């Protein structure tokens, strides 16, 4: 337990027979319950997890391969059934790339009531990004930029899956609307922003070896990029329809719409007679309007978090 809260850890694992025991055996003693989701492994992952010496109670769930997002959701829902509130649910991958010494720092802002969801951030760790392969680092920067736009707040390391979440968030989560595969952290961040939950960021170390990622870059960026674009629009539309719409939302909507008009004018000249702007100037004006829209969006996100905090206290 920590600060009077029970602590559960979700460990998604697929073919991690070399690392799963090390993950379980190095967990801090304040962890009460661990849920290992053996997601379609074809090696000895389950046996290694069973034989590992762990100070916490360990539950192993076997699936046929539902994806990392679906596996994590299953782990969270299992903790909802097994633990009495208040509790925090942390996520640590079964590949051993998350330092267990960082777990207390990840959990503390949640169990102290400072944040509803806390995620690890390798970019603000002294050695976090230094050890990251260069191509992965470039991809992380690109995804950070677009996730920040989609979530209406600065997200510098969206792909880090080292997280801790309050039981209150899990109790109110829509489990039927889920994202089962890669891109799960991005989806969660956008949904958390939509619902007004407060997100914190804690520096964490990431341990890199010579593993080969299962992500196919082209399909990943297309699929996850499309998801973020759709969820970004859904978030803003849902706020406009809300009874407690932050005023900044209307400023964001106006600036965003004007930005589209200017960009389309630059592409097709359709609005040149109305706006009196042509060519490259229209592009620049459109981008400027989108920048203004994002500033309003950030203001609306902060306001939404304040409303939600008031409603849950």
C-alpha atoms as one frame of an Amber mdcrd trajectory, in Angstrom:
protein
   0.000   0.000   0.000   1.004   3.623  -0.429  -0.576   6.569   1.411  -3.442
   4.321   2.445  -4.086   3.261  -1.159  -3.775  -0.295  -2.427  -1.392  -0.669
  -5.360  -1.996  -2.910  -8.336   0.330  -3.431 -11.300  -0.764  -4.514 -14.780
   1.927  -6.373 -16.747   1.112  -7.019 -20.430   3.430  -9.679 -21.846   3.825
 -11.477 -25.146   6.731 -13.893 -25.609   8.690 -12.433 -22.697  10.110 -15.620
 -21.155  13.525 -13.942 -20.832  12.301 -10.915 -18.897   8.968 -11.544 -17.136
  10.492 -13.153 -14.030  12.861 -10.220 -13.600   9.943  -7.763 -13.817   7.974
  -9.586 -11.117  10.910 -10.248  -8.804  12.063  -6.621  -8.736   8.687  -5.052
  -7.964   8.729  -2.943  -4.764   7.208  -4.486  -1.639   4.431  -1.862  -1.473
   2.746  -3.495  -4.507  -0.268  -5.534  -3.347  -1.471  -7.261  -6.504  -0.016
  -7.952  -9.950  -2.057  -8.953 -12.998   0.035 -10.521 -15.765  -1.750 -10.688
 -19.116  -0.081 -13.398 -21.159  -1.276 -12.123 -24.519  -0.957 -15.004 -26.963
   2.610 -16.002 -26.081   4.059 -19.039 -27.835   7.019 -19.398 -25.468   7.346
 -20.123 -21.723   6.105 -16.701 -20.554   3.311 -18.194 -18.412   5.552 -20.771
 -16.728   8.257 -18.184 -16.003   5.651 -15.876 -14.452   4.289 -18.719 -12.315
   7.738 -19.667 -11.049   8.888 -16.094 -10.325   9.320 -15.082  -6.696   7.186
 -11.976  -6.123   6.292 -10.237  -2.847   2.820  -9.392  -4.184  -0.065 -11.675
  -5.103   0.134 -12.570  -8.808  -2.820 -13.313 -11.098  -2.079 -14.603 -14.609
  -4.666 -14.134 -17.366  -4.182 -15.848 -20.725  -5.518 -14.437 -23.989  -5.268
 -15.438 -27.630  -3.596 -12.169 -28.658  -5.910  -9.195 -28.204  -3.209  -6.533
 -28.552  -1.318  -4.525 -25.981  -4.152  -2.045 -25.444  -6.739  -4.751 -24.943
  -4.398  -6.588 -22.568  -3.886  -3.480 -20.428  -7.641  -2.825 -20.344  -8.176
  -6.399 -19.161  -5.637  -5.884 -16.390  -7.250  -2.635 -15.218 -10.689  -4.258
 -15.152  -9.345  -7.201 -13.178  -7.971  -4.805 -10.546 -11.370  -3.107 -10.378
 -12.823  -6.484  -9.406 -10.047  -7.471  -7.012  -9.191  -4.287  -5.084 -11.298
  -2.078  -2.869 -11.002   1.714  -3.376  -8.931   3.681  -2.965  -6.328   2.064
  -5.209  -3.974   2.963  -8.025  -3.317   0.817 -11.089   0.171   1.025 -12.594
   1.279  -0.402 -15.941   4.711  -1.981 -16.376   5.578  -3.841 -19.575   6.755
  -7.432 -19.353   9.872  -6.709 -21.421  11.849  -5.272 -18.494  12.348  -1.860
 -20.111  10.785   0.019 -17.187  12.877   0.638 -14.088  11.002  -0.586 -10.968
  12.789   2.075  -8.927  10.679   4.693 -10.754   7.384   3.114  -9.684   7.074
   4.995  -6.393   7.563   8.352  -8.151   4.916   7.410 -10.721   2.394   6.400
  -8.054   2.863   9.183  -5.491   1.103  12.015  -7.425  -1.927   9.708  -7.840
  -2.128   8.353  -4.287  -1.620  11.875  -2.896  -4.521  13.202  -4.999  -2.396
  15.564  -7.092  -3.218  13.923 -10.446  -5.732  11.401 -11.754  -3.313   9.818
 -14.205   0.476   9.988 -14.247   2.699   8.834 -17.062   6.415   8.343 -17.327
   8.323  10.828 -19.464  11.696   9.724 -20.787  12.340  13.077 -22.462  12.744
  14.852 -19.104  14.919  12.125 -17.556  18.676  12.951 -17.569  19.430   9.789
 -19.545  16.006   8.904 -20.881  16.315   9.815 -24.551  20.097   9.412 -24.676
  19.682   5.635 -24.710  16.812   5.625 -27.197  17.586   4.477 -30.784  17.701
   7.473 -33.132  14.823   6.430 -35.415  12.603   5.765 -32.419  13.562   9.150
 -30.981  12.549  10.939 -34.213   9.255   9.050 -34.314   8.619   9.955 -30.667
   9.136  13.678 -31.380   6.668  13.546 -34.294   4.064  11.677 -32.259   4.547
  14.074 -29.344   3.731  17.035 -31.589   0.509  15.532 -32.956  -0.590  14.058
 -29.626  -0.176  17.496 -28.026  -2.487  18.948 -30.679  -5.027  16.162 -30.262
  -5.023  16.243 -26.442  -4.995  20.037 -26.064  -1.966  20.027 -23.765   1.780
  19.516 -23.963   2.680  15.827 -24.225   6.422  15.357 -24.678   6.623  11.536
 -24.531   3.253  10.025 -25.487   4.542   6.524 -26.273   5.882   5.796 -22.800
   3.515   3.206 -21.347   4.768   3.458 -17.767   1.671   4.871 -16.051  -0.371
   5.023 -12.859  -4.114   5.679 -12.795  -6.576   6.443 -10.019  -9.423   4.021
  -9.314 -11.790   6.965  -9.895 -10.745   7.174 -13.549 -11.094   3.421 -14.024
 -14.543   3.397 -12.404 -15.762   6.010 -14.892 -13.976   4.703 -17.994 -15.922
   3.574 -21.056 -14.428   0.114 -21.543 -16.608  -0.587 -24.568 -14.873   2.225
 -26.445 -11.322   1.012 -26.510  -8.191   0.936 -28.633  -6.613  -2.493 -28.505
  -3.356  -2.148 -30.411  -0.359   0.146 -30.701  -1.345   3.770 -30.220  -3.056
   2.881 -26.942  -1.157   5.564 -24.927  -2.178   8.265 -27.432  -5.820   7.189
 -27.278  -5.818   7.262 -23.479  -4.265  10.717 -23.317  -6.877  12.164 -25.690
  -9.754  10.499 -23.805  -8.401  11.676 -20.441  -8.278  15.225 -21.801 -11.811
  14.908 -23.179 -13.154  13.897 -19.773 -11.189  16.538 -17.891  -8.906  14.253
 -15.878  -5.651  15.818 -14.667  -2.515  14.301 -16.231   0.943  14.448 -14.631
   4.368  13.659 -16.076   7.257  12.105 -14.131  10.810  11.519 -15.446  11.598
   7.828 -15.887  14.514   5.836 -17.191  14.014   3.469 -20.090  16.176   0.402
 -20.513  17.025  -0.452 -24.112  18.564  -3.677 -25.328  18.597  -5.189 -28.826
  14.924  -6.101 -29.104  13.224  -5.641 -32.460   9.994  -3.669 -32.363   6.892
  -5.322 -33.804   5.593  -1.971 -35.059   5.399  -1.421 -38.818   6.113   2.335
 -39.083   4.028   3.165 -42.170   0.835   1.412 -41.074   1.324   2.588 -37.483
   1.547   6.279 -38.414  -1.407   6.061 -40.808  -3.674   4.204 -38.386  -2.705
   6.046 -35.209  -2.598   9.405 -37.005  -6.126   8.894 -38.328  -7.311   7.849
 -34.861  -5.840  10.971 -33.240  -7.388  13.252 -35.875 -10.833  11.690 -35.387
 -10.625  11.717 -31.567  -9.403  15.334 -31.587 -12.503  16.436 -33.496 -14.769
  14.311 -31.313 -13.303  15.894 -28.199 -13.972  19.421 -29.369 -17.461  18.635
 -30.657 -18.354  16.928 -27.364 -17.262  20.026 -25.453 -19.398  22.320 -27.622
 -22.404  20.111 -26.857 -21.621  19.982 -23.130 -23.719  21.897 -20.610 -20.507
  23.215 -19.036 -18.588  24.229 -22.140 -15.358  26.150 -21.410 -15.580  29.555
 -23.117 -12.184  29.014 -24.735 -13.729  26.129 -26.695 -15.686  28.587 -28.848
 -12.509  30.578 -29.543 -10.752  27.364 -30.577 -13.650  26.360 -32.837 -13.757
  29.767 -34.516  -9.988  29.953 -35.086  -9.846  26.344 -36.271 -12.694  26.853
 -38.768 -11.109  30.026 -40.115  -7.821  28.177 -40.475  -9.510  25.543 -42.640
 -11.108  28.222 -44.789  -7.764  29.931 -45.367  -5.938  26.690 -46.145  -8.607
  25.561 -48.590  -8.441  28.999 -50.164  -4.698  28.577 -50.619  -5.234  25.174
 -52.214  -8.188  25.938 -54.475  -8.683  29.701 -54.390 -12.333  29.079 -53.522
 -12.550  31.900 -50.997 -10.208  34.416 -52.596 -13.021  36.709 -53.715 -14.537
  36.720 -50.217 -11.377  36.903 -48.113  -9.228  38.881 -50.505  -6.241  36.639
 -49.728  -4.424  34.536 -52.275  -1.523  32.111 -52.524   1.171  31.628 -49.897
  -0.249  34.352 -47.641  -3.437  32.328 -47.289  -1.424  29.287 -46.174   0.461
  31.302 -43.570  -2.730  32.906 -42.281  -4.366  29.467 -42.011  -1.457  28.017
 -40.042  -1.477  31.054 -37.760  -5.194  30.533 -37.086  -4.528  26.887 -36.196
  -1.838  28.001 -33.750  -4.323  30.374 -32.129  -6.899  27.570 -32.055  -4.449
  25.319 -30.207  -3.793  28.026 -27.600  -7.542  28.365 -27.003  -7.782  24.565
 -26.896  -5.153  24.407 -24.147  -7.047  27.016 -22.161 -10.248  25.006 -22.564
  -8.462  21.819 -21.435  -7.297  23.482 -18.221 -10.803  24.828 -17.593 -12.284
  21.364 -18.201  -9.897  19.842 -15.650 -10.959  22.411 -13.042 -14.637  21.659
 -13.630 -14.027  17.921 -13.382 -11.925  18.300 -10.222 -14.733  20.276  -8.591
 -17.286  17.654  -9.609 -15.296  14.730  -8.173 -14.341  16.287  -4.825
